[in-house]
Amino acid sequence: MAKKKTAENTIEHKLDSLYKLQQIDSQIDKIRTLRGELPLEVQDLEDEIEGLETRLSKLKEENESLEQLISDRKNMIKDAKAAIKKYTEQQKNVRNNREFDSISKEIEFQELEIELSDKKINEAKANIEHKAEIIETAKAKYDERKKDLDIKRKELDEILAETDKDEQKLLKDSDEAKKDIEDRLVVAYDRLRTNSKNGLAVVSIERDSCGGCFNKIPPQRQIDIQARKKIIVCEHCGRILVEPPAELVEK
């Protein structure tokens, strides 16, 4: 008889511990709901800003490469003009047509180099102008997102300042409460919370229905739940059904 009584007390203790744990975790959920999507919004803005910074840096590097190309091509034009001047002087002292034609080809080649360099310079300048427009748009977007981030961070910091202390205490309370529950039940509890939109794994009967999925609970099953002699789950949603102890009922 004593063993049976001990077993019943053990089940009651498990149910009380599970209900207490759910109450603690539900308070943590309320705090996190208060923050809403702010942490995710802040993270998204930080990621977007980082992406814009990377893009602006890349565009700047590309423009620097184009400026270098222009400088190199201008030097090539300068060298080509100097070569043409030199070859033109040499043509004055040629001894035969073959030497004249050979020098003429060198001059023609240098003129083509000048023409190609002019084309490359114009293309680079047009590209720089196009990128300048892209950079201006990206900078405007970057400044806008920075302002948005500052506002969201301020909102989040204010909420964190109000709730962080309470959340940290509740998290410790939750960890302590779990120590009073056997591992297999904690695993089942965590799985139920993860799979539940409202985070409820342990619920009581409300208006003859499951407090989680609101399906009707048969009268005999309600009596078994109220007896608190075994762990009973809802046949519809799998949540643990309990009769809350008077001292732990949330007021």
C-alpha positions as CSV (number, residue, x, y, z in Angstrom):
1,M,0.0,0.0,0.0
2,A,2.8,2.3,0.9
3,K,4.5,1.6,-2.5
4,K,1.4,2.5,-4.3
5,K,1.1,5.7,-2.4
6,T,4.7,6.6,-3.2
7,A,4.1,5.9,-6.9
8,E,1.0,8.1,-6.9
9,N,3.0,10.9,-5.2
10,T,5.8,10.5,-7.8
11,I,3.3,10.9,-10.6
12,E,1.8,13.9,-8.9
13,H,5.2,15.4,-8.4
14,K,6.0,14.9,-12.1
15,L,2.8,16.5,-13.2
16,D,3.4,19.4,-10.8
17,S,6.9,19.9,-12.1
18,L,5.8,19.8,-15.7
19,Y,3.1,22.3,-15.1
20,K,5.5,24.6,-13.2
21,L,8.0,24.3,-16.1
22,Q,5.3,25.2,-18.6
23,Q,4.3,28.3,-16.6
24,I,7.9,29.5,-16.5
25,D,8.5,28.9,-20.2
26,S,5.2,30.5,-21.1
27,Q,6.4,33.7,-19.3
28,I,9.6,33.5,-21.4
29,D,7.5,33.2,-24.6
30,K,5.5,36.3,-23.6
31,I,8.7,38.3,-23.2
32,R,9.9,37.1,-26.6
33,T,6.5,37.9,-28.2
34,L,6.8,41.4,-26.8
35,R,10.0,41.8,-28.8
36,G,8.2,40.5,-31.8
37,E,10.2,40.4,-35.0
38,L,12.6,43.1,-34.0
39,P,15.6,40.9,-33.5
40,L,15.1,39.3,-36.9
41,E,14.5,42.8,-38.5
42,V,17.7,44.1,-36.9
43,Q,19.6,41.0,-38.2
44,D,18.1,41.4,-41.7
45,L,19.1,45.1,-41.8
46,E,22.6,44.3,-40.6
47,D,23.0,41.7,-43.3
48,E,21.6,44.0,-46.0
49,I,24.0,46.8,-44.9
50,E,26.9,44.4,-45.0
51,G,25.9,43.4,-48.5
52,L,25.7,47.1,-49.6
53,E,29.1,47.8,-48.0
54,T,30.6,44.9,-50.0
55,R,28.9,46.0,-53.2
56,L,30.1,49.6,-52.7
57,S,33.7,48.4,-52.0
58,K,33.6,46.3,-55.1
59,L,32.3,49.1,-57.3
60,K,35.1,51.4,-55.9
61,E,37.7,48.8,-56.7
62,E,36.3,48.4,-60.2
63,N,36.4,52.2,-60.8
64,E,40.0,52.3,-59.5
65,S,40.9,49.6,-62.0
66,L,39.2,51.6,-64.8
67,E,41.1,54.7,-63.7
68,Q,44.3,52.8,-63.9
69,L,43.4,51.5,-67.3
70,I,42.8,55.0,-68.5
71,S,46.1,56.1,-67.1
72,D,47.9,53.1,-68.7
73,R,46.3,53.8,-72.1
74,K,47.2,57.5,-72.0
75,N,50.8,56.4,-71.4
76,M,50.5,54.0,-74.3
77,I,49.3,56.9,-76.5
78,K,52.1,59.1,-75.4
79,D,54.6,56.3,-76.2
80,A,53.0,55.6,-79.5
81,K,53.1,59.3,-80.5
82,A,56.8,59.4,-79.5
83,A,57.4,56.3,-81.6
84,I,55.6,57.8,-84.6
85,K,57.7,61.0,-84.4
86,K,60.8,58.8,-84.2
87,Y,59.8,56.7,-87.2
88,T,58.8,59.7,-89.2
89,E,62.3,61.2,-88.8
90,Q,63.8,57.8,-89.8
91,Q,61.7,57.8,-93.0
92,K,63.6,60.9,-94.1
93,N,66.8,58.9,-94.2
94,V,65.8,55.6,-95.7
95,R,67.9,54.1,-98.4
96,N,65.3,52.1,-100.3
97,N,61.6,51.5,-100.6
98,R,61.7,48.3,-98.4
99,E,63.0,50.3,-95.4
100,F,60.4,53.0,-96.1
101,D,57.6,50.4,-96.2
102,S,58.8,48.7,-93.1
103,I,58.9,52.0,-91.2
104,S,55.4,52.9,-92.6
105,K,54.1,49.7,-91.1
106,E,55.5,50.6,-87.7
107,I,53.9,54.0,-87.9
108,E,50.6,52.4,-89.0
109,F,50.8,50.0,-86.1
110,Q,51.4,52.8,-83.6
111,E,48.5,54.8,-85.1
112,L,46.3,51.7,-84.6
113,E,47.5,51.4,-81.0
114,I,46.5,55.1,-80.4
115,E,43.1,54.4,-82.0
116,L,42.6,51.3,-79.8
117,S,43.7,53.2,-76.7
118,D,41.3,56.1,-77.4
119,K,38.5,53.5,-77.8
120,K,39.4,51.8,-74.5
121,I,39.6,55.1,-72.7
122,N,36.2,56.2,-73.9
123,E,34.7,52.9,-72.9
124,A,36.3,53.1,-69.5
125,K,35.0,56.7,-69.0
126,A,31.5,55.6,-69.9
127,N,31.7,52.7,-67.6
128,I,32.9,54.9,-64.8
129,E,30.0,57.3,-65.4
130,H,27.5,54.3,-65.3
131,K,29.1,52.9,-62.1
132,A,28.9,56.4,-60.5
133,E,25.1,56.3,-60.9
134,I,25.0,52.8,-59.4
135,I,27.2,53.9,-56.5
136,E,25.0,57.0,-55.9
137,T,21.9,54.8,-55.7
138,A,23.6,52.2,-53.5
139,K,24.9,54.9,-51.2
140,A,21.4,56.4,-50.9
141,K,20.0,53.0,-50.1
142,Y,22.9,52.3,-47.6
143,D,22.2,55.6,-45.8
144,E,18.5,54.8,-45.6
145,R,19.1,51.3,-44.3
146,K,21.5,52.7,-41.7
147,K,18.8,55.1,-40.4
148,D,16.3,52.2,-40.3
149,L,18.8,50.1,-38.4
150,D,19.5,52.8,-35.8
151,I,15.7,53.1,-35.2
152,K,15.2,49.4,-34.9
153,R,18.3,48.9,-32.7
154,K,17.0,51.7,-30.4
155,E,13.6,50.0,-30.1
156,L,15.2,46.6,-29.4
157,D,17.6,48.0,-26.9
158,E,14.7,49.7,-25.0
159,I,12.8,46.4,-24.9
160,L,15.8,44.4,-23.9
161,A,16.6,46.9,-21.1
162,E,13.1,46.3,-19.8
163,T,12.9,42.5,-20.2
164,D,16.4,41.1,-20.3
165,K,16.8,40.8,-16.5
166,D,13.4,39.1,-16.2
167,E,14.2,36.7,-19.1
168,Q,17.6,35.7,-17.7
169,K,16.0,34.9,-14.3
170,L,13.2,32.9,-16.0
171,L,15.7,31.0,-18.1
172,K,17.6,30.0,-14.9
173,D,14.3,29.0,-13.3
174,S,13.5,26.9,-16.4
175,D,16.8,25.1,-16.2
176,E,16.3,24.5,-12.5
177,A,12.8,23.2,-13.1
178,K,14.1,20.7,-15.7
179,K,16.5,19.3,-13.2
180,D,13.5,18.1,-11.2
181,I,12.1,16.2,-14.2
182,E,13.4,13.0,-15.7
183,D,15.3,13.3,-19.0
184,R,12.8,11.4,-21.2
185,L,10.0,13.7,-20.1
186,V,12.1,16.8,-20.7
187,V,12.9,15.5,-24.2
188,A,9.2,14.9,-24.9
189,Y,8.3,18.3,-23.4
190,D,10.8,20.1,-25.5
191,R,9.7,18.3,-28.7
192,L,6.0,19.2,-28.0
193,R,7.0,22.9,-27.4
194,T,9.0,22.9,-30.6
195,N,6.2,21.5,-32.7
196,S,3.6,23.7,-31.1
197,K,2.9,27.2,-32.5
198,N,1.9,28.6,-29.1
199,G,4.7,26.8,-27.2
200,L,2.3,24.8,-25.1
201,A,3.4,21.2,-24.2
202,V,1.5,21.0,-20.9
203,V,-2.1,22.1,-20.7
204,S,-5.1,21.9,-18.5
205,I,-8.7,21.2,-19.4
206,E,-10.7,24.3,-20.3
207,R,-14.5,23.9,-20.8
208,D,-14.2,20.2,-21.1
209,S,-11.6,20.6,-23.9
210,C,-7.9,20.3,-24.3
211,G,-6.3,23.7,-23.5
212,G,-4.0,23.3,-26.5
213,C,-6.0,22.1,-29.4
214,F,-9.5,22.7,-27.9
215,N,-10.8,19.2,-28.8
216,K,-13.4,17.7,-26.4
217,I,-12.0,15.5,-23.7
218,P,-14.3,12.5,-22.7
219,P,-15.8,12.7,-19.2
220,Q,-14.0,9.5,-18.0
221,R,-10.7,10.8,-19.3
222,Q,-11.3,14.0,-17.4
223,I,-11.8,12.1,-14.2
224,D,-8.5,10.2,-14.8
225,I,-6.7,13.5,-15.4
226,Q,-8.2,15.0,-12.2
227,A,-7.1,11.9,-10.3
228,R,-3.4,12.8,-11.1
229,K,-2.4,9.1,-10.9
230,K,-0.8,8.8,-14.4
231,I,0.5,11.0,-17.2
232,I,-2.2,11.4,-19.8
233,V,-1.8,13.0,-23.2
234,C,-4.4,14.5,-25.6
235,E,-5.3,11.9,-28.2
236,H,-5.6,14.7,-30.8
237,C,-2.5,16.9,-30.3
238,G,-0.3,14.8,-28.0
239,R,0.0,17.5,-25.3
240,I,0.3,16.5,-21.7
241,L,-3.0,17.0,-19.9
242,V,-2.9,18.0,-16.2
243,E,-5.1,19.1,-13.4
244,P,-3.2,22.2,-12.1
245,P,-2.3,22.1,-8.4
246,A,-4.1,25.0,-6.6
247,E,-0.8,26.6,-5.5
248,L,0.6,26.7,-9.1
249,V,-2.4,27.9,-11.0
250,E,-1.5,31.1,-12.8
251,K,-3.4,34.1,-11.4
